[in-house]
Amino acid sequence: MIYEIAKGYKGDYTIFRPYAPENNRESWEALPQKLKKDLLTWGEKHLGYEYPWIPATRYMEFCRIGNRANFESLYFARRRALNALVMAECTEGKGKFLDEIINGIMSICEESGWQLPAHNHNGKGEFECLPDNSNPVMDLFACETGAQLSMVAYLLKSQLDAVSPLIIKRIYNELTVRILNPYLSTHFGWMGEYGESVNNWTPWCTQNTLITIFSMEGIEREIKQRVLEQAAKSLDIFLNVYGEDGCCNEGASYYRAAGLCLFNAIEVMNAVTTDEFVSLYQNNKIRNIAPIF
């Protein structure tokens, strides 16, 4: 169903632009005062922030002793700090947070792998103790990292380019190597095959891959078409195994990572094709997943 729409799409693609960039001051100044205060407070807590060093041995702990928490605490701390600083800079717009933002961007770009140690395997349960940067693995959080950096580049492009155009160039290089190229050349299990059972990884990874690739500038239409068709195929496979009643069979707590990610993915596809997929919201199963329709 979704794939057929994607396969038949012959129009142009727009770049995914979900909200105003930082230099659109009117939009950011229009935020509620309480929200602006909270965002600034959150960011100011990270002024002078030193992004944690992540030793290779922390990555190896999952293979060695089964501990994933020690690595993940450092990994997610970097990303939360960057989010706080970016939102504060967009709110204030005076450049106060840019140095720490640049440090965060570069520290994440320099990671050998964006996949978590617990997901660093060949699909057969055989884990590698270190990431292979010549063979990127697209897990939940590699895909999330791609979406995060693509949105940082979008929100702050003018400000970052004023410091150095190499920052955005570095982000795009990493997104190409770690997300775009493997997405089109490697079959990850969460992409699914018709007749297979998949889970929340499929819409979660697909949503963030779409955000990453369709927010990048300079991607040829042919490449975007291939991405759209692969994403649509994966979403079809996910939808096929989802319950007709719209309930998440992985549990209510996974609804955000399953049903809502399906909707987010559809919304990205609508945004870049000028609502080519809006008819999906009349499908009974999709309406049951989100009964507000």
N, C-alpha and C positions, 0 to 999 in steps of 0.2 A: 504493500500500500504506500508506504512512505518512499520506498525505493522507486516505485513507478513514477511518482511525481518528480523526484530528483532526476531520474533518467531522462524524463521528457522536458526538463527545463532548458530553454534556449536563450534566455535573456541575459542581461548583464548582471554583474555582481557589484554591490556596494561594499565598502569597508565597514566592518562592525564598529559602530560608535554608540555605545549604550547610554552615555551621559556626557555632560560638558567637560572639556579639558580644563586644566587649571587656569589657563589664560582667558577663559570666559568668566571674568570676575563677577558679572551680573548674576550668573546662575549660582555661584558659590556664596556670594554675599546674601542671596535670598534664603539660605538655609535658616531654620529656626535658631534663635540665639542659644538656646540650651544645647542643641546638638553641636553648634560651632564651639561652644565652650568645652564640651566634653571631648571633641576631637582634638582641640588644641592641648588640653590637659594631658590626654593620652600621648600625643606626640612629644610634648615637652618633657615627659618622663624619660624619653629616649634621646634627648640631646646629649651629645658626647658618648653615645652608646658604643661600646666595643663589641662587635659581633663575635660570638664565641668561636674559638678555634675548634675544629672537629678532627681529632686525630684519626688516622686510619684504623688504629686498634679499637676505637669505639665502634666503627662500622663492623669490624670483625667479631665483636662480642656476640652477635646473634648466632654466628656459626660455632663459636667457641663454647659459649655457656648458655645460649638461648635467651640472652637479655637483649630486648629491643628498646627498652625505655631510656637507657643512658644515651644512646645515639639520638633518638627521636626528640628528647628534651632540648638538645642543642639545635637540631635541624629546624624544629618548629619555632624555637625562640628567634632565630634569624628572620623567619618569614613574618612572624607577628610584629616584630620591631619595624620591619620595612613597611608593613601595612600602616602601622601607627604614624610613622613619619610622613608617608605619602599623603595620608588623609589630612594631617595637620598642615602640610605645605599647601595642599589644594585649598584648605579652609582659609589660611592666612595670606598666602600669595606673596611673601616678601623674601623668599630665598633662605630663610633661617634654618630650614631643615635639610637643605640640599646636600651638604657634605655627608651627613649620615646616610641619606638616601643613596648616594653614589657608592659609599662603602658597602651598603647592603646589596645593591645590584651586583657589584663586582664580586663580593664574597660568594653569592649564590651562583653566579656564572662560572666561578672557578671550582665549584664542587665537581668531583670526578663523576658522580652520578646523582641524579635527582630521585631515583627510586629508593625506597626504604630497604634496609637490609633484609627485612622479613619478606620482601617481594622480589628479591634479586635472585631469581631462579630461571631455569630454562623451560618452565612449563610442565616439567615432569617431577617436580619436587626436589631437584638437585640444586642446592643453593651454592652460589659463589660467595666467597667471603669478602670480596672487594668488587666494586663496580668496574666494568670494562668500558672505558670511555670511547672505544671504537665500536661498541655495540650497545647503544642506549636501550634501556628498558623503559617502556611507558607503563608505569603503574598508576595508581590513583593519584599519588602525590607528585610524580613527575609531570603528569598532565595538569595538576593544579598549579604547580610552579610555573609551567609554561603560560597558563592563563594569567597568573599574577604578574609576571614580568611583562607580558604583552600589554596589560592594562596600565602598568607603571609607565611604559614607553608612550602609550597613548595620552595619558593624563598629563605627563610632564615633558613631552617632547621638546617644546620650545625652550623650556628652562634648562633641560639637560644639554640640548644642542648649543646653547649659549656658553656652557662650560666647556664641552667638547663633543663634536659629532661622533666621536668614537664610542660613546656610551651606548647610544641607540644602535649603532652598528654592531657592537658586541652583543647586545640583547638579541638582535635579529639573527646574528650568526648562531648563537646558542639555540634559539627557537627552531632554526632550520635544521641543525644537526640533531637535536634531541627530540624534536616533535614532528616537524613536517616530513623530513626524509624517512624516518622509521615508520611513520604512519602509513606511508605509501609503499613501503618496501618490505615490511615485516608483518606477519599475521600474529598479533597478540591474542591470547585466548579470550579476552573480554570482547573482542570484535565479533566473535560468534560465527557460527555457520548455521544455515537453515537446518532445522531439525534438532539442533543442540539446545540444551538448557543453559541459560546465562543468568547473571544476577545483577545487583546494583552497580557493579563495576562498569557494565556496558553503557548505561546512560551517563554515569558520573564521568568516566573518562572521555566519552564522546562529546559531552557538553563542553568540557574544558579544552579539548582539542579544537573544536569549532571556534571557540572564543580566541584561542591562540592564533590560529592560522588566518581566520577571516578579519582579524584586527591588524594584521601585518600589511604594510604597504609593499607594492612591487610584485605581488604574486600573480602569475599569469592566469588567465581565465581557465585554460585547460587544466591547470593544477587545482584550481578551486572546484571545478566540476568533478574531478576525481575524488577530492575530499568530501564534497557534498554527497556523492553517490555511496562512498564507503560508510559515511556517517548514517545515511538513510538506511542502508542495508542492516547495519548493526542495531539501529533503533527498531526496525521491523522485527528482527529476531528477538529482541527484548520484549516487544509488545506481544509477540506471538505466545510467549510463555507466561505472560502476566495474567492473573485471574480476570475473568470476565466481569466480576463484581467490582473490580478496581482496587481491591485490598492488596496490600503488600505482603506477600507470603514469607518475607524475611523478617516480619515484625513491624509494628507501628513506628518504632524508632528509625527504621530504614526508609520511611516514606520520603524524607527529604533527599536521601541519596539515590532513590529509585524513581518514583513517580514524578517528583518535582524536578529532578534532573532531566527527565524525558521532556517535560514542558519547557525547561530552559533551553534545551537543545533545539526544540521546535521553534522557539522564539528567536534564537540566533539565526536559524535557517530562514525564517520569515523576514527578519531584519535585513539580511543581505540579498534577498531575492524579491523584495517588495511584496511580501505576503503570499508567496507561491504555495505555502503549506497551511494556510489558514483554514482550509476545508477539513483538515484533520480534526478540528475541534467539534465537528458534527458526528464523529465516530462514537458509537455507544460505549465501547470500552474506555476510550480516552475520556469521555465525559464522566464515566464512573470513577476514573482515577481522581478526577478533580470535579466533584459534584457541584461546584459553584457555577458551572456552565449551564 
